Amino acid sequence: MDMRVNKPVSHPMPEIAAFVAALKSAFGEREIDEAIRRGKAGEPTFYACENGRSVGTASSPAGPVREHPRAAANDAR
């Protein structure tokens, strides 16, 4: 008789899963689940990337910080 043993499947994003569990413990399961749901729906409320997998929506980069041309002159006073 050939018996197959089911091996526990490891999570594809174990560090993110642990972090999300800690967030749920700190802030509440409902709030974190809502942020994840909104991120999956296209809002930049949740994004995670680990082991070549990603989930959620990344926020836009802030872009370069630009200083007013006279800012340095004002600092010299």
N, C-alpha and C positions, 0 to 999 in steps of 0.2 A: 504494500500500500504506500502510495506516495503522499506524504503530508507536507503541505506548504506552511511555512511559518511567516506570518505577517510581521514585518519589521516596522517599528514606528517610523513614520515619515517625519524627517526633520523639517522645520519651517524654512521656506526659501529665503526669508529675511529675519533671521533669529535676533539680531541686535535691535532692529526696528520693532519687532514684536515685544521684546522686553521693555523697550523705551515706551511704547504705547501702553503697555500694561502699567508701568509706573505713572504715566500721565493720567490714566483712568483712575488709579488709586488716589492720586493727588487732587484731581479736578472733577472727577465724576465720570462714570461710563457714558451717560447720555450726552454730555457736552463734547467729549472726545469723539464719540461715534458720529455726532452731527458734523463736526469739523472734517472728519474723514469722508463722510458721505458727500459733503459739499465739495471737497477737493476732488473726489472722483467724478463729480458732475461738472467740473470745469472751473470752479472758483479757486483762487489761490489761497485756500485755507489749510491745506495739508498736502505735503509732498515728501516722499521718502524714496531713497534709492539705495539698494544694497545687493551685492552679488549679481550685478548686471540686470536687475529687475527694478522697475520703478512703479509707483502708484501715486495717484493724485495729480495736482496741477502746480507746477513750479511758479513762483512769483516772478515778475519781471525784474531784471537787474536794475539797480538804482541808477546806474550810469555814472559818468564822471562828475566829480564835484567841481563846479566852476566858481571861481572867485571874481568878484567885481574888480575891474582894473584899478580902481582907486583904493582898494582895501589895504594894500601894502603901504601906500602913501599915508593913509590914516593911522596905521600902526606905528609909523615912524615919528609921529608927533610927540 
